[in-house]
Amino acid sequence: MAYKTYIFENSPDKAKRHEMLTSALREHIGADSAEIFYTPKGKPYTKGLANDIYISVTTTGEVMVCVFADSPVGIDGEYLPRFNDKKTDYLSIAERFFTDEEADYVREGDGDPQRFVKIWVRKEAFSKYTGKGLSDFSNFSVSDGDKLLNKVGGVPIKKFSPAFPGASDYLFVIAGDVEK
């Protein structure tokens, strides 16, 4: 799958984020009239274009990352310093929202929140790939309990490293068969 990544400064204003995304799409395809729509679960999509364009977006910390691709794609990311909070019980969250295998993976990390984050971004990326959203979290696993899986339902899931100042403070994962 060919793809193009755009990185923007994150905005709390949903309309501004939509405007940035629409502008990037128009630049990407070279058409001033291209529009972006959203499914009821919030997945962006286009219609009426000569070629299908698949879109996935993640906002975290100071950045918004969007990917346009020629086949289904899902991206998620997290700003890692926010997980240094010692007050949050990530294992309890994992036990509530993750599969048993995923909760085991988090549990084996002896309280390391990075294990929780690694599961979370993979689950979000895959959910964005399918368009089913968070309600689908219990229907698939991204870990076998000991390690992270490279594929879920035949869909590749891997670390994604967009380049921007401060990128080392973030973890991004992409779902889909991505190639530049």
Backbone torsions as a table, in degrees:
resi	resn	phi	psi	omega
1	MET	NA	128.0	173.3
2	ALA	-83.4	143.7	-180.0
3	TYR	-148.0	162.8	176.3
4	LYS	-134.8	135.3	-178.5
5	THR	-110.2	138.1	173.9
6	TYR	-123.6	138.8	-179.6
7	ILE	-123.8	129.0	-179.2
8	PHE	-127.9	161.8	169.1
9	GLU	-71.4	130.7	-178.6
10	ASN	-65.9	148.0	177.0
11	SER	-130.8	139.4	176.2
12	PRO	-72.2	-13.3	-177.4
13	ASP	-86.8	113.2	-178.0
14	LYS	-59.3	-39.5	179.6
15	ALA	-64.7	-38.9	177.9
16	LYS	-66.4	-41.3	177.8
17	ARG	-62.5	-41.8	177.8
18	HIS	-61.4	-42.6	179.1
19	GLU	-61.2	-44.4	178.6
20	MET	-63.1	-42.8	-179.8
21	LEU	-64.5	-44.1	178.8
22	THR	-63.0	-42.9	178.2
23	SER	-61.0	-42.4	178.7
24	ALA	-64.9	-41.5	178.4
25	LEU	-61.0	-46.7	-179.4
26	ARG	-60.9	-40.6	176.1
27	GLU	-64.4	-44.1	-176.6
28	HIS	-59.9	-43.1	-176.3
29	ILE	-101.5	-7.5	178.8
30	GLY	71.3	34.5	179.8
31	ALA	-133.2	121.2	-177.3
32	ASP	-73.2	-11.3	-176.3
33	SER	-103.3	1.6	-178.5
34	ALA	-63.6	139.1	-179.6
35	GLU	-126.1	154.0	176.7
36	ILE	-114.2	136.4	178.1
37	PHE	-120.8	172.3	-178.0
38	TYR	-134.4	138.9	173.8
39	THR	-71.2	167.6	176.8
40	PRO	-57.6	-24.6	178.6
41	LYS	-91.4	3.3	173.7
42	GLY	94.7	4.0	-179.7
43	LYS	-75.9	123.9	179.6
44	PRO	-73.2	147.2	176.8
45	TYR	-154.1	166.1	175.8
46	THR	-117.7	164.8	172.1
47	LYS	-149.5	153.3	177.9
48	GLY	78.6	11.8	177.5
49	LEU	-91.4	158.1	-179.5
50	ALA	-61.4	-37.2	178.7
51	ASN	-124.7	146.0	176.4
52	ASP	-65.0	134.8	174.5
53	ILE	-122.3	124.3	177.2
54	TYR	-100.7	140.7	-173.5
55	ILE	-128.4	139.4	169.0
56	SER	-141.3	145.1	-175.0
57	VAL	-136.7	142.9	170.1
58	THR	-135.2	141.0	174.9
59	THR	-123.4	131.8	178.9
60	THR	-161.6	141.9	179.9
61	GLY	55.1	-127.9	-176.7
62	GLU	-93.2	1.7	-172.8
63	VAL	-125.2	153.7	167.7
64	MET	-122.1	123.8	178.6
65	VAL	-114.6	128.4	176.4
66	CYS	-125.5	147.2	179.8
67	VAL	-125.6	130.7	171.2
68	PHE	-109.4	132.8	-176.4
69	ALA	-141.4	165.2	178.6
70	ASP	-94.6	5.5	172.0
71	SER	-148.1	167.5	-175.3
72	PRO	-52.0	143.2	-176.2
73	VAL	-149.8	151.5	173.2
74	GLY	-142.9	135.2	177.7
75	ILE	-130.8	143.7	171.3
76	ASP	-144.3	155.1	179.0
77	GLY	-152.0	160.5	176.5
78	GLU	-140.0	144.7	173.7
79	TYR	-82.5	109.5	-169.5
80	LEU	-63.6	-38.4	-179.6
81	PRO	-56.9	-24.2	179.8
82	ARG	-69.1	-14.8	179.5
83	PHE	-93.0	7.9	176.3
84	ASN	-83.0	0.1	178.7
85	ASP	-65.1	117.9	-178.3
86	LYS	-81.5	-6.3	-177.1
87	LYS	-84.3	-24.4	-175.3
88	THR	-83.7	131.0	178.2
89	ASP	-92.9	88.7	-176.3
90	TYR	-67.5	-27.7	177.5
91	LEU	-65.3	-41.3	177.8
92	SER	-62.1	-39.9	177.9
93	ILE	-64.9	-43.8	179.4
94	ALA	-61.3	-43.2	-179.6
95	GLU	-65.5	-26.4	-179.4
96	ARG	-84.5	-38.3	-170.4
97	PHE	-113.0	-15.4	-177.3
98	PHE	-99.7	166.4	173.3
99	THR	-71.3	167.3	178.6
100	ASP	-58.3	-41.4	-179.6
101	GLU	-63.2	-41.9	-179.9
102	GLU	-68.1	-42.1	177.2
103	ALA	-61.8	-38.6	176.0
104	ASP	-61.1	-41.3	179.1
105	TYR	-60.6	-44.0	178.3
106	VAL	-65.4	-45.4	-178.9
107	ARG	-57.8	-40.9	-178.2
108	GLU	-68.1	-9.6	-179.4
109	GLY	-86.3	5.6	178.2
110	ASP	49.9	45.3	175.5
111	GLY	86.4	2.3	178.6
112	ASP	-70.8	112.3	-177.4
113	PRO	-65.0	-18.5	179.5
114	GLN	-62.8	-30.8	177.0
115	ARG	-65.9	-40.7	176.3
116	PHE	-61.4	-47.0	-177.9
117	VAL	-60.6	-43.0	-179.1
118	LYS	-60.8	-37.9	176.5
119	ILE	-70.6	-48.6	-175.2
120	TRP	-56.3	-49.9	-176.2
121	VAL	-66.7	-33.1	176.7
122	ARG	-67.6	-43.0	179.3
123	LYS	-64.6	-43.6	178.9
124	GLU	-63.7	-44.8	-179.4
125	ALA	-60.6	-44.2	179.7
126	PHE	-66.7	-39.8	178.2
127	SER	-63.9	-36.8	176.2
128	LYS	-69.9	-35.7	176.4
129	TYR	-59.6	-46.6	-177.8
130	THR	-80.0	-23.7	-177.0
131	GLY	81.7	7.6	-176.6
132	LYS	-86.3	-20.8	176.1
133	GLY	81.2	-174.1	-175.5
134	LEU	-62.4	-25.9	-179.5
135	SER	-63.9	-15.3	-179.4
136	ASP	-91.5	-2.8	-174.6
137	PHE	-51.5	-39.5	-175.4
138	SER	-77.7	-7.1	-175.6
139	ASN	-92.9	0.1	178.6
140	PHE	-154.1	159.6	179.2
141	SER	-126.7	143.1	176.9
142	VAL	-107.5	9.8	179.0
143	SER	-144.2	151.3	173.9
144	ASP	-98.6	9.9	-179.2
145	GLY	102.1	-31.3	179.2
146	ASP	-105.2	-34.7	-177.3
147	LYS	-142.8	167.7	176.6
148	LEU	-83.0	143.4	179.5
149	LEU	-87.2	144.8	178.4
150	ASN	-86.8	-15.0	179.1
151	LYS	-142.8	146.8	173.1
152	VAL	-130.3	121.9	-178.5
153	GLY	55.8	33.2	-179.3
154	GLY	82.5	-2.7	-178.9
155	VAL	-93.8	122.1	177.0
156	PRO	-63.7	140.0	175.2
157	ILE	-132.8	123.4	-177.7
158	LYS	-149.6	163.9	176.8
159	LYS	-62.8	144.2	-178.2
160	PHE	-129.1	131.8	-172.9
161	SER	-124.5	77.8	175.0
162	PRO	-68.1	149.1	-177.8
163	ALA	-97.7	122.5	173.8
164	PHE	-163.6	157.9	179.5
165	PRO	-57.8	128.8	179.8
166	GLY	86.4	6.8	-176.7
167	ALA	-57.8	-26.8	-178.4
168	SER	-67.0	-13.8	177.4
169	ASP	-87.4	5.3	-175.4
170	TYR	-125.7	154.2	170.4
171	LEU	-123.9	122.2	177.3
172	PHE	-119.5	145.9	176.9
173	VAL	-134.2	142.8	178.7
174	ILE	-124.2	139.3	176.7
175	ALA	-112.3	131.1	-179.2
176	GLY	133.9	167.7	-178.5
177	ASP	-89.0	78.8	-170.8
178	VAL	-92.5	135.2	171.4
179	GLU	-143.7	145.3	177.6
180	LYS	-71.7	NA	NA
